[in-house]
Amino acid sequence: MATYVPHAGVTVRPLSASVSSTLWLVGTVLGALLIYYFIGIDQGAVSIFGSDTHVHEFVHDARHFLGFPCH
């Protein structure tokens, strides 16, 4: 196996994340999961809102366009 030797003059620094960038990342992931739930998983009958199908009907065409079956 070959051993990796960095080039001369290349400095390697550890990746650091600030609190604000971490909060942005967590917020983005949670928002994406929420959008994924409403478009891809919410079926009306198994909805977190009970048997209300308003969210399902609102995103119905987007579900089919993105390839999610719902019938």
N, C-alpha and C positions, 0 to 999 in steps of 0.2 A: 504494500500500500504506500501511496505517496503521502508525504507529510507536507502540510501547508505551511509555508514560510512567508510571512507578510513582507511586502516590499519595504525597502529602507525609506524612512521618512514618513511612513504611514502611521498615524496614531489611532489607536482603538480606544473609544470611550464607551463606558456603559450607557445603556439607554435609561434615561430618567424621565419621569412623568410628573408634572405638577398636579396639585389637587384639582385645579380648574379643568385641566385637560382630561383628567380621570373622570370627573363629573360629567363632562361633555360626552365622553365615551359611554359611560353607563346610561346616561339619558338617551343617547342615540340608539343603543342596543334595546333598551326598554321600549322606546317609541317604535322601533322597527318590529319588535315582537308583537306589540299591540296592533299595529297595522296588519301584520301577517295573520293574526288571529281573526280580525274582522273580515279580511278579504278571503283568507284561505280556509278557515276552520269553522267559523260561526255558521251554523246551519239552520237557525231559527228554532227547530225543535230541541236542540241541545245547546241553545244559546245561554249565556250567563244572565240574560235578561228574561229568562223564562220562555214562553212560547211566542214572544213578540218577534215578528219577522221584518220589522222596519229596516234594521241594519242589513239583513240578508238581501232584501229587495233593492236597497240603495246601491249595494256593490255587486248586484247580480251579474250584470254584463261584464264588469271587470274580472269577476271570477272566471267566466268562460274564456275571456280574452287571455288571461294568464294561465289557462289550462287546468284550473281547479274544477272538478266535477261537483255538481250540487243537486242532481236529480236522481 
